[in-house]
Amino acid sequence: MSGNIHTAGQELASRYRILSFLDQGGMQEVYRAWDTILDREVALKAPKSPSAVRRFKQSAVLSARVNHPNAAKTLDYFEEGNRYYLVEEFIDGTDLAKLRARLPMMDPYTVAHILHHLAKGIAALHHMDVVHRDLKPSNIMIDGGLEFRGIKVTDFGVAKMAEAEMTEAIEGGEESITHSSTAIGAVPYLAPEVIENPRSAGKPADIWALGALAYELLSGEKPFGAGFKAVIAITRASPPALPKWIMLKGQFRDLGNDLHTVILTCLNKDPNARPSADVLVQLCEQLCYPTFPRQIGTVSNYINSSRAFGFITSEATTVFFHSSSVYGPVPAEGTSVWFARFSGSPRDRAHPIVLLAK
């Protein structure tokens, strides 16, 4: 933990005992801590920059008003030793950026589920007049990781800090953007109006970010690219093409097309033409997608040379699958996959199936 603000065992505010360092972003460090008064784990966040104090407190006050299962709950704010801390609920899982390292592409059922719940979380923020301004995979927590027990928007407690750093970086041009970890990570999800006039960004910018994020999950590619080169593509806002895997597999075609249509409404260049978060929730409610438990298995063998169908070994049992149920590249024998399981005879059936990265 060399270089971090705190070490394990330290106690803050006579209440929070540091258990371990979790992660850090451009603006803050995050620790797993123990609330000694309420006997529970919490996520403790500390801003790196002393100049961010006023914005940090302002964001904490706003975010504490939000109470929704798809938004990480702000529990406390305190000041100690000229440092300022935000306490959030602890989520036992991983952020979406790390999860994507294992799942480079996700099937339409999973993406519809994620977009639906994120829209509900963002709607809760917007009802309290909180604009996230920094929506990206690393700011979305997946409870349970690959088990997908829950989806929560986080880090809206540093919205004002994100807004200030983003504005400064964008107004400074290419060099400023590439030197800001906050800005460079957020670029693929920035709405055109944020790039053109970052001080004017409002709630529609969050909707754009949800659309960009959902497209990336569905296709495995960022809709407008990454880095500073994405800035020009975003300002043009040409609608991204339908991901090829949707058209290649009939079992994903209907939902995939419907989902792509919803995504494009979020990626409308005109902020006023995008749906509100509440309307986006309604659009997602019209999508027909199942939510079955997922598990990890290994493709044990194919029955024929065309690899049309074969078996997955998981939890000491064997599950049958057909390649038409695979979203994305067909996995080779011996590779790991992520799938849902359905009862069948003589063997259970897997659908959908997605290749896991090593």
Residue frames as qw, qx, qy, qz and C-alpha x, y, z in Angstrom:
[[0.000, 0.884, 0.467, 0.000, 0.00, 0.00, 0.00],
 [0.462, -0.313, 0.058, 0.828, 3.01, 2.27, -0.42],
 [0.072, 0.119, 0.336, 0.932, 1.99, 5.75, -1.49],
 [0.299, -0.611, -0.651, -0.338, -1.58, 5.46, -0.23],
 [0.226, -0.663, 0.122, -0.703, -3.06, 7.93, 2.22],
 [0.671, -0.470, 0.353, -0.453, -3.91, 5.30, 4.85],
 [0.299, 0.288, -0.909, 0.027, -2.77, 1.89, 6.03],
 [0.672, -0.339, -0.619, -0.223, -4.68, -1.06, 7.49],
 [0.548, -0.346, -0.595, 0.476, -5.53, -0.67, 11.16],
 [0.078, 0.084, -0.124, 0.986, -5.85, 3.11, 11.17],
 [0.039, -0.644, -0.747, 0.159, -9.03, 4.46, 12.77],
 [0.078, 0.246, 0.191, 0.947, -10.75, 7.62, 11.57],
 [0.417, -0.422, -0.129, -0.794, -13.37, 9.76, 13.31],
 [0.294, -0.228, 0.778, -0.506, -13.19, 7.34, 16.26],
 [0.760, 0.228, 0.330, -0.511, -15.43, 5.09, 14.21],
 [0.847, 0.500, -0.099, -0.149, -14.02, 3.81, 10.91],
 [0.584, -0.518, 0.581, 0.232, -11.15, 1.30, 10.99],
 [0.482, 0.617, -0.486, -0.388, -9.26, 0.84, 7.73],
 [0.905, -0.072, 0.414, -0.058, -9.25, -2.82, 6.64],
 [0.650, -0.001, 0.526, 0.548, -7.57, -2.58, 3.26],
 [0.127, 0.491, -0.286, -0.813, -6.90, -0.39, 0.24],
 [0.678, 0.420, 0.586, -0.144, -9.41, -1.15, -2.55],
 [0.554, 0.518, 0.426, 0.493, -8.77, 1.10, -5.52],
 [0.146, -0.606, -0.060, 0.780, -8.12, 4.60, -6.71],
 [0.491, 0.725, 0.423, 0.235, -9.22, 6.89, -9.50],
 [0.416, 0.514, 0.025, 0.750, -8.06, 10.24, -10.75],
 [0.206, -0.671, 0.034, -0.711, -9.70, 12.09, -7.88],
 [0.656, -0.529, 0.273, -0.464, -9.94, 9.76, -4.89],
 [0.223, 0.260, -0.931, 0.127, -8.68, 6.72, -3.05],
 [0.775, -0.276, -0.190, -0.536, -11.11, 4.03, -1.89],
 [0.044, 0.326, -0.873, 0.361, -10.70, 1.85, 1.20],
 [0.661, -0.364, -0.622, -0.210, -12.58, -1.05, 2.70],
 [0.019, -0.368, 0.536, -0.760, -13.30, -0.05, 6.28],
 [0.385, -0.394, -0.828, 0.101, -15.21, -1.26, 9.34],
 [0.306, -0.599, -0.027, -0.739, -17.86, 0.91, 10.98],
 [0.296, 0.054, -0.829, 0.471, -17.20, 0.10, 14.65],
 [0.350, 0.022, 0.393, -0.850, -20.47, 1.66, 15.79],
 [0.775, 0.203, 0.018, -0.598, -22.87, -0.16, 13.46],
 [0.582, -0.240, 0.773, 0.077, -20.65, -3.26, 12.97],
 [0.753, 0.560, 0.344, -0.029, -20.64, -3.30, 9.19],
 [0.569, -0.049, 0.384, 0.726, -18.25, -2.95, 6.26],
 [0.269, 0.894, 0.194, -0.303, -18.25, 0.33, 4.37],
 [0.662, 0.400, 0.171, 0.611, -16.40, 1.91, 1.46],
 [0.287, -0.827, -0.096, 0.474, -14.44, 4.95, 2.61],
 [0.597, 0.582, 0.241, 0.497, -13.41, 7.49, -0.02],
 [0.360, -0.732, -0.018, 0.578, -10.90, 10.31, 0.32],
 [0.520, 0.851, 0.047, 0.059, -10.20, 12.97, -2.34],
 [0.788, 0.033, -0.006, 0.615, -6.59, 13.29, -3.43],
 [0.283, 0.462, 0.066, 0.838, -6.71, 17.01, -4.06],
 [0.196, -0.408, -0.545, 0.705, -7.11, 19.39, -1.08],
 [0.130, 0.126, -0.163, -0.970, -8.58, 21.97, -3.48],
 [0.369, -0.229, -0.742, -0.510, -11.57, 19.70, -4.06],
 [0.072, -0.156, -0.789, 0.590, -12.85, 20.02, -0.50],
 [0.373, 0.248, 0.221, -0.866, -15.80, 22.34, -1.10],
 [0.605, 0.195, -0.498, -0.591, -17.02, 20.36, -4.10],
 [0.352, 0.034, -0.929, 0.114, -16.55, 17.09, -2.24],
 [0.099, 0.225, 0.695, -0.676, -18.78, 18.23, 0.62],
 [0.477, 0.287, -0.051, -0.829, -21.37, 19.67, -1.77],
 [0.550, 0.154, -0.725, -0.384, -21.54, 16.37, -3.67],
 [0.193, -0.052, -0.917, 0.344, -21.84, 14.42, -0.41],
 [0.293, 0.248, 0.455, -0.804, -24.82, 16.50, 0.72],
 [0.585, 0.287, -0.288, -0.702, -26.57, 16.02, -2.63],
 [0.501, 0.165, -0.829, -0.189, -25.85, 12.30, -2.97],
 [0.040, 0.016, 0.849, -0.527, -27.07, 11.56, 0.56],
 [0.539, 0.212, 0.189, -0.792, -30.58, 12.38, -0.67],
 [0.627, 0.263, -0.583, -0.445, -30.54, 9.48, -3.12],
 [0.488, -0.193, 0.790, -0.318, -32.00, 6.21, -1.86],
 [0.816, 0.358, -0.157, -0.426, -32.43, 3.50, -4.48],
 [0.891, -0.204, 0.398, 0.080, -31.28, -0.14, -4.81],
 [0.785, 0.448, 0.180, 0.388, -29.45, 0.71, -8.06],
 [0.194, 0.828, -0.214, 0.481, -27.46, 3.56, -6.54],
 [0.611, -0.034, -0.577, 0.540, -24.71, 3.11, -3.95],
 [0.385, -0.852, -0.340, -0.105, -25.94, 4.66, -0.70],
 [0.259, 0.547, -0.360, 0.710, -24.01, 7.57, 0.79],
 [0.650, -0.488, -0.568, 0.128, -23.81, 6.88, 4.53],
 [0.490, -0.766, -0.132, 0.394, -21.63, 9.56, 6.06],
 [0.468, 0.702, -0.086, 0.529, -19.32, 12.53, 5.51],
 [0.597, -0.764, -0.082, 0.230, -16.70, 13.72, 7.94],
 [0.365, 0.815, -0.293, 0.341, -13.57, 15.84, 8.24],
 [0.799, -0.572, 0.088, 0.166, -10.45, 14.86, 10.16],
 [0.629, -0.409, 0.334, 0.571, -6.85, 16.07, 10.13],
 [0.157, 0.621, -0.285, -0.713, -7.43, 18.47, 7.22],
 [0.059, 0.039, -0.884, -0.462, -8.78, 15.59, 5.14],
 [0.591, 0.138, 0.134, -0.783, -12.32, 14.98, 4.01],
 [0.093, -0.069, 0.989, 0.087, -14.06, 11.64, 3.70],
 [0.676, 0.039, -0.184, -0.712, -17.14, 10.17, 2.09],
 [0.299, -0.119, 0.929, -0.184, -18.56, 6.87, 3.37],
 [0.640, 0.141, -0.381, -0.652, -20.63, 4.68, 1.05],
 [0.915, -0.117, 0.286, -0.258, -22.20, 1.25, 1.40],
 [0.214, -0.472, 0.814, 0.262, -19.72, -1.54, 0.72],
 [0.840, 0.347, -0.075, -0.411, -20.55, -3.59, -2.37],
 [0.602, -0.340, 0.711, 0.129, -19.10, -7.09, -2.42],
 [0.777, 0.530, 0.336, 0.040, -18.35, -7.40, -6.10],
 [0.524, -0.150, 0.349, 0.762, -16.37, -5.74, -8.84],
 [0.258, 0.634, 0.003, -0.729, -16.72, -2.75, -11.09],
 [0.790, 0.531, 0.255, -0.170, -17.92, -3.19, -14.65],
 [0.330, 0.811, -0.471, -0.107, -14.54, -2.24, -16.10],
 [0.228, -0.445, 0.862, -0.078, -12.83, -5.15, -14.35],
 [0.709, 0.204, 0.625, -0.256, -15.71, -7.47, -15.21],
 [0.661, 0.705, -0.065, -0.247, -15.31, -6.59, -18.89],
 [0.029, 0.650, -0.753, -0.100, -11.78, -7.91, -18.70],
 [0.381, -0.039, 0.920, -0.085, -13.42, -11.33, -18.27],
 [0.455, 0.581, 0.672, -0.056, -16.45, -10.62, -20.46],
 [0.207, -0.200, 0.333, 0.898, -15.28, -8.59, -23.47],
 [0.349, -0.129, -0.474, -0.798, -18.74, -8.95, -24.98],
 [0.290, 0.125, 0.772, -0.552, -22.13, -9.53, -23.35],
 [0.063, 0.370, 0.860, 0.346, -25.28, -11.07, -24.75],
 [0.185, -0.441, -0.270, -0.836, -28.38, -8.89, -25.35],
 [0.620, -0.590, -0.508, -0.101, -30.18, -10.36, -22.31],
 [0.613, -0.371, -0.293, 0.633, -27.38, -9.23, -19.99],
 [0.224, 0.121, 0.100, 0.962, -27.03, -5.82, -21.63],
 [0.336, -0.562, -0.430, -0.621, -30.78, -5.16, -21.46],
 [0.664, -0.576, -0.449, 0.160, -30.72, -6.10, -17.77],
 [0.521, -0.223, -0.149, 0.810, -27.76, -3.80, -17.06],
 [0.048, 0.289, 0.246, 0.924, -29.19, -0.85, -19.02],
 [0.454, -0.621, -0.516, -0.376, -32.60, -1.24, -17.35],
 [0.647, -0.591, -0.362, 0.319, -31.16, -1.15, -13.84],
 [0.428, -0.087, -0.004, 0.900, -28.70, 1.63, -14.60],
 [0.096, -0.477, -0.374, -0.789, -31.56, 3.70, -16.01],
 [0.554, -0.689, -0.449, -0.128, -33.46, 3.21, -12.75],
 [0.630, -0.414, -0.212, 0.622, -30.44, 4.25, -10.73],
 [0.260, 0.110, 0.171, 0.944, -29.86, 7.35, -12.86],
 [0.272, -0.626, -0.476, -0.554, -33.56, 8.23, -12.65],
 [0.601, -0.659, -0.392, 0.224, -33.26, 8.20, -8.86],
 [0.486, -0.221, -0.013, 0.845, -30.29, 10.58, -9.08],
 [0.073, 0.318, 0.369, 0.871, -32.08, 12.89, -11.50],
 [0.382, -0.714, -0.545, -0.219, -35.16, 13.04, -9.26],
 [0.551, -0.696, -0.191, 0.419, -32.88, 14.58, -6.64],
 [0.294, 0.952, -0.085, 0.020, -31.30, 16.91, -9.24],
 [0.521, -0.577, 0.557, 0.291, -28.00, 15.02, -9.05],
 [0.742, 0.624, -0.207, -0.129, -26.24, 14.67, -12.40],
 [0.916, -0.251, 0.154, 0.272, -23.53, 12.02, -12.40],
 [0.223, 0.924, -0.263, -0.163, -21.33, 13.58, -15.13],
 [0.016, 0.619, -0.782, -0.068, -18.77, 10.75, -15.00],
 [0.900, 0.038, 0.329, -0.284, -20.62, 7.58, -15.96],
 [0.461, 0.554, -0.680, -0.135, -18.23, 4.89, -17.17],
 [0.832, -0.074, -0.545, -0.071, -17.66, 1.16, -16.45],
 [0.453, 0.118, -0.636, 0.613, -15.37, 1.80, -13.48],
 [0.224, -0.136, 0.349, -0.900, -18.17, 3.77, -11.77],
 [0.795, -0.112, -0.209, -0.558, -20.65, 0.91, -11.98],
 [0.215, -0.364, 0.864, -0.274, -20.46, -1.85, -9.38],
 [0.737, -0.023, -0.546, -0.397, -21.71, -5.38, -10.03],
 [0.580, -0.443, 0.532, -0.428, -22.62, -7.05, -6.74],
 [0.877, -0.045, 0.469, -0.088, -21.34, -10.62, -6.80],
 [0.134, -0.476, 0.683, 0.537, -19.24, -10.13, -9.92],
 [0.245, 0.098, -0.800, -0.539, -20.10, -12.79, -12.51],
 [0.001, -0.366, -0.903, 0.223, -22.99, -13.93, -10.32],
 [0.100, -0.333, -0.333, -0.877, -24.73, -10.60, -11.12],
 [0.222, -0.487, -0.775, 0.336, -26.61, -10.24, -7.85],
 [0.001, -0.888, -0.355, 0.292, -27.12, -6.52, -8.28],
 [0.495, 0.438, 0.199, 0.724, -26.14, -3.44, -10.27],
 [0.278, -0.846, -0.296, 0.346, -25.32, -0.10, -8.66],
 [0.369, 0.775, -0.021, 0.513, -24.23, 3.29, -9.91],
 [0.641, -0.587, -0.191, 0.456, -21.49, 4.68, -7.70],
 [0.484, -0.127, 0.091, 0.861, -19.22, 7.73, -7.43],
 [0.025, 0.754, 0.392, 0.526, -22.02, 10.22, -7.99],
 [0.524, -0.780, -0.217, 0.265, -20.88, 11.46, -4.60],
 [0.443, -0.435, 0.231, 0.750, -17.96, 13.12, -6.39],
 [0.458, 0.694, 0.509, 0.223, -20.07, 14.60, -9.19],
 [0.026, 0.996, 0.005, -0.089, -19.00, 18.17, -8.57],
 [0.458, -0.609, 0.525, 0.378, -15.34, 17.16, -8.47],
 [0.599, 0.199, 0.677, 0.378, -15.71, 15.23, -11.74],
 [0.327, 0.872, 0.355, 0.085, -17.46, 18.17, -13.38],
 [0.144, -0.940, 0.205, 0.231, -14.71, 20.61, -12.42],
 [0.490, -0.421, 0.647, 0.406, -11.84, 18.38, -13.55],
 [0.565, 0.416, 0.657, 0.274, -13.62, 17.43, -16.77],
 [0.230, 0.950, 0.206, -0.042, -14.35, 21.05, -17.64],
 [0.245, -0.834, 0.387, 0.307, -10.75, 22.09, -17.03],
 [0.558, -0.174, 0.720, 0.374, -9.37, 19.22, -19.09],
 [0.508, 0.590, 0.591, 0.210, -11.71, 19.70, -22.06],
 [0.134, 0.985, 0.077, -0.082, -11.23, 23.45, -22.19],
 [0.364, -0.723, 0.480, 0.337, -7.47, 22.89, -22.13],
 [0.596, 0.588, -0.425, -0.343, -7.52, 20.81, -25.31],
 [0.891, 0.179, -0.414, -0.038, -5.80, 17.58, -26.31],
 [0.396, 0.378, -0.658, 0.517, -2.83, 17.85, -23.97],
 [0.371, -0.307, 0.470, -0.740, -5.03, 18.54, -20.93],
 [0.885, -0.029, -0.067, -0.460, -7.38, 15.68, -21.77],
 [0.836, 0.234, -0.485, 0.105, -4.61, 13.13, -22.24],
 [0.278, 0.337, -0.639, 0.633, -2.98, 14.17, -18.94],
 [0.511, -0.239, 0.364, -0.741, -6.21, 13.85, -16.94],
 [0.013, 0.007, -1.000, 0.008, -6.98, 10.27, -15.90],
 [0.347, 0.443, 0.619, -0.549, -10.56, 11.32, -15.17],
 [0.456, 0.610, -0.109, -0.639, -11.05, 12.91, -18.59],
 [0.257, 0.399, -0.796, -0.375, -9.29, 10.29, -20.70],
 [0.098, 0.101, 0.980, -0.142, -11.28, 7.48, -19.07],
 [0.338, 0.534, 0.550, -0.545, -14.54, 9.36, -19.55],
 [0.146, 0.412, -0.420, -0.795, -14.03, 10.46, -23.18],
 [0.090, -0.084, -0.904, -0.410, -15.70, 7.42, -24.81],
 [0.120, -0.569, -0.806, 0.110, -18.89, 8.18, -22.83],
 [0.054, -0.420, -0.156, 0.893, -18.96, 11.99, -23.15],
 [0.405, 0.728, 0.550, -0.056, -21.94, 13.54, -24.91],
 [0.481, 0.502, 0.238, 0.678, -21.29, 16.02, -27.76],
 [0.155, -0.899, -0.132, -0.387, -22.54, 18.96, -25.70],
 [0.717, -0.648, 0.055, 0.249, -20.05, 18.12, -22.94],
 [0.694, 0.017, 0.262, 0.670, -17.19, 18.36, -25.41],
 [0.246, 0.637, 0.309, 0.663, -18.52, 21.52, -27.07],
 [0.189, -0.633, 0.162, -0.734, -19.46, 23.31, -23.84],
 [0.492, -0.080, -0.821, 0.279, -18.68, 21.26, -20.72],
 [0.046, 0.026, 0.497, -0.866, -20.17, 23.85, -18.35],
 [0.559, 0.015, -0.119, -0.821, -23.61, 23.32, -19.91],
 [0.392, 0.017, -0.912, -0.121, -23.79, 19.55, -19.38],
 [0.562, -0.225, 0.311, -0.733, -26.98, 18.37, -17.71],
 [0.724, -0.049, 0.613, -0.311, -29.10, 15.27, -17.24],
 [0.837, 0.504, -0.031, -0.211, -29.19, 14.34, -20.97],
 [0.269, 0.686, -0.674, 0.054, -25.40, 13.83, -20.82],
 [0.454, -0.266, 0.802, -0.283, -25.95, 10.93, -18.39],
 [0.822, 0.344, 0.337, -0.306, -28.41, 9.35, -20.85],
 [0.579, 0.705, -0.398, -0.095, -25.84, 9.59, -23.65],
 [0.065, -0.561, 0.805, -0.181, -23.27, 7.89, -21.42],
 [0.685, -0.008, 0.655, -0.317, -25.69, 5.02, -20.72],
 [0.803, 0.549, 0.053, -0.226, -26.23, 4.54, -24.46],
 [0.374, 0.724, -0.579, 0.032, -22.49, 4.55, -25.19],
 [0.313, -0.410, 0.812, -0.273, -21.84, 2.11, -22.37],
 [0.790, 0.172, 0.492, -0.321, -24.63, -0.27, -23.42],
 [0.726, 0.641, -0.197, -0.156, -23.38, -0.31, -27.01],
 [0.132, 0.657, -0.732, 0.127, -19.87, -1.16, -25.83],
 [0.531, -0.202, 0.763, -0.308, -21.14, -4.08, -23.76],
 [0.810, 0.382, 0.320, -0.309, -23.24, -5.39, -26.64],
 [0.710, 0.686, -0.160, -0.012, -20.62, -5.09, -29.38],
 [0.851, -0.247, 0.050, 0.461, -17.33, -5.30, -27.52],
 [0.463, 0.268, 0.146, 0.832, -16.36, -1.96, -29.09],
 [0.051, -0.543, -0.307, 0.780, -16.74, 1.64, -27.96],
 [0.475, 0.719, 0.507, -0.029, -19.27, 3.33, -30.28],
 [0.300, 0.952, -0.040, 0.052, -17.00, 6.29, -31.13],
 [0.687, 0.410, -0.385, 0.461, -13.56, 4.92, -30.28],
 [0.663, -0.642, -0.216, 0.317, -11.27, 5.86, -27.41],
 [0.545, -0.216, 0.063, 0.808, -8.74, 8.52, -26.52],
 [0.053, 0.536, 0.014, -0.843, -8.65, 12.00, -27.96],
 [0.053, 0.028, -0.733, -0.678, -9.52, 10.68, -31.45],
 [0.035, -0.503, -0.863, 0.029, -12.98, 9.81, -30.12],
 [0.009, 0.532, 0.279, -0.799, -13.70, 13.51, -29.55],
 [0.208, 0.264, -0.445, -0.830, -14.18, 14.24, -33.26],
 [0.238, -0.183, -0.903, -0.307, -16.32, 11.13, -33.81],
 [0.096, -0.505, -0.738, 0.436, -18.54, 12.03, -30.85],
 [0.116, 0.489, 0.080, -0.861, -19.16, 15.57, -32.08],
 [0.285, 0.116, -0.654, -0.691, -20.24, 14.12, -35.43],
 [0.523, 0.028, 0.636, -0.566, -22.45, 11.62, -33.59],
 [0.561, 0.202, -0.615, -0.516, -22.97, 9.27, -36.53],
 [0.847, -0.255, 0.206, -0.418, -25.16, 6.39, -35.25],
 [0.189, -0.442, 0.874, 0.068, -23.07, 3.28, -34.54],
 [0.569, 0.129, -0.657, -0.477, -23.89, 0.23, -36.64],
 [0.891, -0.269, 0.054, -0.362, -25.86, -2.75, -35.40],
 [0.343, -0.542, 0.767, 0.018, -23.38, -5.23, -33.86],
 [0.482, 0.306, -0.702, -0.426, -22.80, -8.06, -36.33],
 [0.049, 0.039, -0.975, 0.213, -23.41, -10.85, -33.80],
 [0.459, 0.273, 0.466, -0.705, -27.05, -9.80, -33.44],
 [0.665, 0.445, -0.210, -0.562, -27.82, -10.52, -37.08],
 [0.333, 0.382, -0.854, -0.114, -25.74, -13.71, -37.22],
 [0.100, -0.100, -0.952, 0.271, -27.76, -15.51, -34.54],
 [0.336, -0.453, -0.537, -0.628, -31.55, -15.65, -34.83],
 [0.536, -0.533, -0.624, 0.199, -32.05, -16.29, -31.11],
 [0.358, -0.449, -0.227, 0.787, -30.64, -12.83, -30.33],
 [0.216, 0.317, 0.442, 0.811, -32.04, -10.91, -33.30],
 [0.217, -0.760, -0.501, -0.352, -35.34, -9.57, -31.94],
 [0.522, -0.779, -0.192, 0.288, -34.07, -8.40, -28.57],
 [0.574, -0.194, 0.197, 0.771, -30.79, -7.20, -30.11],
 [0.165, 0.485, 0.434, 0.741, -32.61, -5.02, -32.65],
 [0.345, -0.833, -0.382, -0.202, -34.94, -3.60, -30.00],
 [0.630, -0.610, -0.072, 0.475, -32.02, -2.92, -27.68],
 [0.481, 0.056, 0.281, 0.829, -30.02, -1.24, -30.44],
 [0.016, -0.700, -0.432, -0.568, -33.00, 1.04, -31.16],
 [0.500, -0.830, -0.237, 0.076, -33.13, 2.10, -27.50],
 [0.650, -0.343, 0.101, 0.670, -29.38, 2.72, -27.51],
 [0.341, 0.348, 0.363, 0.795, -29.66, 4.96, -30.56],
 [0.211, -0.852, -0.356, -0.320, -32.32, 7.10, -28.87],
 [0.609, -0.712, -0.056, 0.346, -29.81, 7.68, -26.06],
 [0.559, -0.219, 0.321, 0.732, -27.10, 8.61, -28.58],
 [0.298, 0.833, 0.393, 0.250, -29.11, 11.33, -30.29],
 [0.467, 0.222, -0.097, 0.850, -26.86, 14.34, -30.86],
 [0.242, -0.562, -0.089, -0.786, -29.65, 16.68, -29.75],
 [0.074, 0.060, -0.801, 0.591, -29.86, 16.52, -25.93],
 [0.486, 0.094, 0.270, -0.826, -33.52, 17.51, -26.02],
 [0.742, 0.181, -0.425, -0.485, -34.34, 14.55, -28.27],
 [0.331, 0.163, -0.902, 0.226, -32.92, 11.96, -25.86],
 [0.605, -0.546, -0.532, -0.230, -35.31, 10.24, -23.46],
 [0.348, -0.695, 0.391, -0.494, -35.35, 11.31, -19.85],
 [0.020, 0.284, -0.929, 0.237, -34.16, 8.70, -17.36],
 [0.549, 0.152, 0.605, -0.557, -37.78, 7.91, -16.48],
 [0.743, 0.490, -0.111, -0.443, -38.68, 7.42, -20.15],
 [0.365, 0.499, -0.785, -0.048, -35.59, 5.26, -20.63],
 [0.303, -0.111, 0.862, -0.392, -36.78, 3.05, -17.77],
 [0.697, 0.359, 0.336, -0.522, -40.12, 2.68, -19.56],
 [0.612, 0.576, -0.453, -0.298, -38.39, 1.79, -22.84],
 [0.127, 0.383, -0.904, 0.143, -36.35, -0.86, -21.04],
 [0.509, 0.047, 0.690, -0.513, -39.50, -2.25, -19.43],
 [0.763, 0.455, 0.008, -0.460, -40.79, -2.99, -22.93],
 [0.363, 0.518, -0.767, -0.107, -37.76, -5.14, -23.71],
 [0.946, -0.193, -0.013, -0.261, -38.36, -8.85, -23.25],
 [0.413, 0.540, -0.691, 0.246, -35.33, -10.35, -21.53],
 [0.855, -0.388, -0.343, -0.026, -34.92, -13.22, -19.04],
 [0.074, -0.752, 0.524, -0.394, -32.82, -12.95, -15.87],
 [0.965, -0.178, -0.191, -0.031, -31.58, -16.42, -15.04],
 [0.573, -0.711, 0.365, 0.182, -28.58, -17.21, -12.80],
 [0.635, 0.672, -0.380, 0.009, -25.29, -17.51, -14.66],
 [0.805, -0.472, 0.332, 0.136, -22.39, -19.85, -14.06],
 [0.165, 0.738, -0.603, -0.254, -18.95, -20.60, -15.41],
 [0.928, 0.012, 0.371, -0.023, -18.07, -23.80, -17.26],
 [0.171, -0.535, 0.671, 0.484, -15.60, -25.27, -19.73],
 [0.780, 0.410, -0.215, -0.421, -16.37, -26.49, -23.25],
 [0.676, -0.351, 0.647, 0.022, -15.42, -30.14, -22.87],
 [0.339, -0.060, 0.803, 0.487, -16.01, -31.36, -26.40],
 [0.523, 0.354, -0.163, -0.758, -17.93, -30.95, -29.66],
 [0.782, 0.110, 0.587, -0.179, -19.91, -33.84, -31.09],
 [0.763, 0.509, 0.327, 0.229, -19.11, -33.17, -34.74],
 [0.595, -0.002, 0.163, 0.787, -16.40, -31.44, -36.78],
 [0.089, 0.654, 0.331, 0.674, -18.62, -28.48, -37.66],
 [0.194, -0.080, -0.543, 0.813, -18.80, -27.55, -33.94],
 [0.345, -0.444, -0.420, -0.712, -22.58, -27.16, -34.24],
 [0.691, -0.594, -0.019, -0.412, -23.22, -28.62, -30.81],
 [0.538, 0.277, -0.691, 0.395, -21.35, -30.02, -27.87],
 [0.667, -0.589, -0.450, 0.071, -21.06, -30.13, -24.09],
 [0.009, 0.717, -0.340, 0.609, -20.04, -27.80, -21.27],
 [0.659, -0.246, -0.638, 0.313, -18.70, -29.19, -18.01],
 [0.126, -0.562, 0.206, -0.791, -19.74, -27.24, -14.95],
 [0.527, -0.395, 0.463, -0.592, -20.01, -28.11, -11.27],
 [0.295, -0.203, 0.933, -0.042, -19.21, -31.80, -11.94],
 [0.609, 0.460, 0.615, -0.197, -22.09, -32.14, -14.44],
 [0.277, -0.015, 0.606, 0.746, -22.37, -31.90, -18.21],
 [0.356, 0.644, 0.338, -0.587, -24.65, -29.47, -20.03],
 [0.551, 0.380, 0.600, 0.438, -25.63, -29.66, -23.70],
 [0.095, 0.723, 0.045, -0.683, -25.41, -26.61, -25.96],
 [0.639, 0.565, 0.424, 0.305, -25.89, -25.63, -29.59],
 [0.450, -0.043, 0.117, 0.884, -23.67, -23.05, -31.28],
 [0.040, -0.633, -0.437, -0.638, -26.76, -20.99, -32.12],
 [0.513, -0.797, -0.318, 0.019, -26.94, -20.17, -28.42],
 [0.626, -0.272, -0.022, 0.731, -23.45, -18.65, -28.42],
 [0.161, 0.978, 0.133, -0.021, -23.31, -14.85, -28.59],
 [0.078, -0.855, 0.480, 0.182, -20.04, -13.82, -30.20],
 [0.378, 0.504, -0.762, -0.149, -17.23, -16.13, -31.34],
 [0.939, -0.161, -0.229, -0.199, -17.81, -19.86, -30.96],
 [0.415, -0.729, 0.534, -0.105, -15.54, -21.11, -28.15],
 [0.558, 0.397, -0.728, -0.038, -12.91, -23.77, -28.74],
 [0.862, -0.317, -0.394, 0.011, -12.69, -26.95, -26.69],
 [0.674, -0.158, -0.369, 0.620, -11.08, -26.33, -23.33],
 [0.092, 0.339, -0.058, 0.934, -12.09, -22.67, -23.13],
 [0.035, -0.361, -0.703, 0.612, -14.16, -21.10, -20.35],
 [0.133, -0.438, -0.510, -0.728, -17.68, -19.81, -20.96],
 [0.174, 0.119, 0.514, -0.832, -20.37, -17.94, -19.03],
 [0.320, -0.191, -0.732, -0.570, -23.90, -19.28, -19.44],
 [0.590, -0.145, 0.340, -0.717, -27.40, -19.78, -18.08],
 [0.057, 0.084, -0.993, -0.052, -28.65, -23.32, -17.49],
 [0.670, -0.023, -0.016, -0.742, -32.09, -24.79, -18.16],
 [0.606, -0.111, 0.760, -0.209, -33.50, -28.17, -17.19],
 [0.638, 0.420, -0.410, -0.498, -33.67, -30.73, -19.98],
 [0.805, -0.141, 0.570, -0.085, -33.61, -34.43, -20.79],
 [0.868, -0.269, -0.347, 0.231, -31.39, -36.33, -21.06],
 [0.543, -0.128, -0.209, 0.803, -29.16, -33.32, -20.20],
 [0.031, -0.824, -0.267, 0.498, -29.67, -29.73, -19.16],
 [0.537, 0.629, 0.304, 0.472, -29.35, -27.07, -21.89],
 [0.385, -0.448, -0.067, 0.804, -27.15, -23.95, -21.90],
 [0.233, 0.604, 0.421, 0.636, -28.40, -20.61, -23.31],
 [0.571, 0.793, -0.201, 0.072, -27.07, -18.01, -23.82],
 [0.858, -0.249, 0.075, 0.443, -23.33, -18.69, -23.85],
 [0.208, 0.958, -0.178, 0.089, -20.55, -16.10, -23.94],
 [0.809, 0.228, -0.307, 0.446, -16.84, -16.73, -24.24],
 [0.501, -0.852, 0.017, 0.147, -14.81, -15.72, -21.17],
 [0.406, 0.779, -0.417, 0.234, -11.40, -14.13, -21.60],
 [0.797, -0.041, -0.479, 0.366, -8.46, -15.83, -19.90]]
